[in-house]
Amino acid sequence: AVLLWYRRQLDTSDVRMKIGYLYNDYRPDHFYWEFVKTFQKIILITLVTIFYDKYKEKSLTLIIFLGIYWLLVRKIRPFAQETFNDLDSNVTLVYIATLYLSFYVRDNDEDILRIPALALLWGINIIFILNMGYLLIKAYKELFGERVINCLQSISQRLTNSREPV
């Protein structure tokens, strides 16, 4: 409600100081996305709680819900930085793949099918963790790279000027 109230003033310094943490990472037309993310988490927790003992129903419902969320992220691209859009999309795909493969591993009694599925599950998650690290470094490089370069150039210039004879 607060974001809707201030939606035309989101770029002012006063509003940004008060509630900017809720929308700074998102494109201006998608200032509300933090609430979508919070709602997503509430739905996920609710689904896990409702289907506590029913693993199949829980897994399939979560896969459908996460698939819808993935489609929304791919279509809307709510983050200001493309890297974060890709990261959120990749996180959701890994959730879906992990749920599906763990469902497959859990319900299969034959080791000849379980072991490759388990290896694939591990592989997807390891690749994801490495990719996530790469994307985060890339995003922070985009955010702070120019500042760091400017700072280093300034230091270099000061050091050069201090060496010049008077």
N, C-alpha and C positions, 0 to 999 in steps of 0.2 A: 504494500500500500504506500509505503514511504517513497519508493522509486517511482511509482505512478504519479504521486503528488509532485515530485521534483523533476519529472521527465524532461521538461523543457529547460531546466536549469542545470543539467548534469555536468556541463562543461565549466560552470563557475567554480572558482577556487573554494568558496565557502561550502558549497554542497559536496565538492570532491573531498574536502577535509573531513566532513562529517560522515559520509556514507560511500565514499569512493571505492572502498575495499569490496563493495558488493558488485561493482560493474566495470572497474578499470580494465579488466582483461578482455572485455567483450566489445564488439563493434557497437557504435552508438544506437543503431536500430535494434540491437538485441541486448539491451541493458538488463533485461529481466532474466537472462540465462542462468544466473546463479541460483535463482529460485527453481528453475527447471531441474538443475543438477540436484538440488536438495530434495525436490519432489521425487526424482528418480531414486535416490537413496532410500527414502521413506517407503516407496513402492517395493523396492527390492527386499528390504527388511520385512515388510508386511507379508510379501509372498513367501519368503522363507519361513516365517512364523506360521502362516496359515497352513501350508503344506508340510509341516514339520516331519511327519513320518512317511509321507507319500513322495518318495524320491522322483519317480517318473513324472508325476503331475507338476511337481516343483520345478524340475529341470526344464520340461517343455514350456511351462508358463514363463519362466525366466528367459529362456531362449527367444520366445516370441516378443516379450516385452523389450529385451535388449536389442532385438532386430529392429523394432520400431524406432527405438531411440537412435540406433546407428543410422537408419535412413534419415531421420530428422537432422542429425549432425552433418551428414553428407550433403543434404539439400540446403540447409540454412547457413552453415559455416559461421557460427556465432562468435567465434573468437577473433580478436583484432589481428592476431598473428596466425598465419596459415599453419605454422608448425604446430601450434596448440590444437587447431582443428584436426590435423592429421594424428596427433597424439591421442586425442579423445576418441577419434574414430578407431584407431588401432587398439586402444585399451578395450573398447567395447567388443571388437572382433575377437580379441584374445579371451575375454569373458565367455563369449558364445562358444568358441572352439573348446575351451577348457570344460565348460558345462557338458557339451555334447560328448567329448571324448571320455570324460569321467563317468558319464552315464553309460557309455559303451563298455568301458573297462569294468564297471561295477556289475553290470548285468550279463557279462560274458564269462562262462565257466571255463572256456578253452584257452589255455595259455598261448597257443599258437596265434590267437587273435588278440588276446589281452596285452601281450608283451609289445608287439608293434604299436598298438594304440597308446600304451603307456609311454613308449619311447617318443612317439609323435607328440604326446602331451607335454613331456619334458622339453623336447626340442622347440616346440612353439613358444613355451614360456621362457626358455633361455634366450631364444632369438628376440623375443619381445623385450626382455629386460635390457639386452644389449642395444636394441633399436631405441628404446625409451631413453637410455642414457645419451645416445647420439643426438636424438631430437631435442632433448633438454639442453645439451651443450650448444647445439645449433641455435635454439631459441634465445638462450642467454647471450650468445655471441651477437645475435642480431640486436638484442636489447642494449647490451653494454659494450659491444665491440668498438663502436665509434668513440664512446666516452673513454675507454681504456687507451685507444690509440691517441686521442687528443691529449690525454693526461701524460702519456709517455713522451709525446712530442714536446709538450710543455716542459717536462722535466729535462729532456735532452737539450732543449733550447736554453734553459736556465744554466745547465751545466756548461754548455758551450760558451755562454756569455760570461760566466764566472771565470773561465780560463783565459779570457782575452786580457792582455796587459792593459793597464790603466795609463 
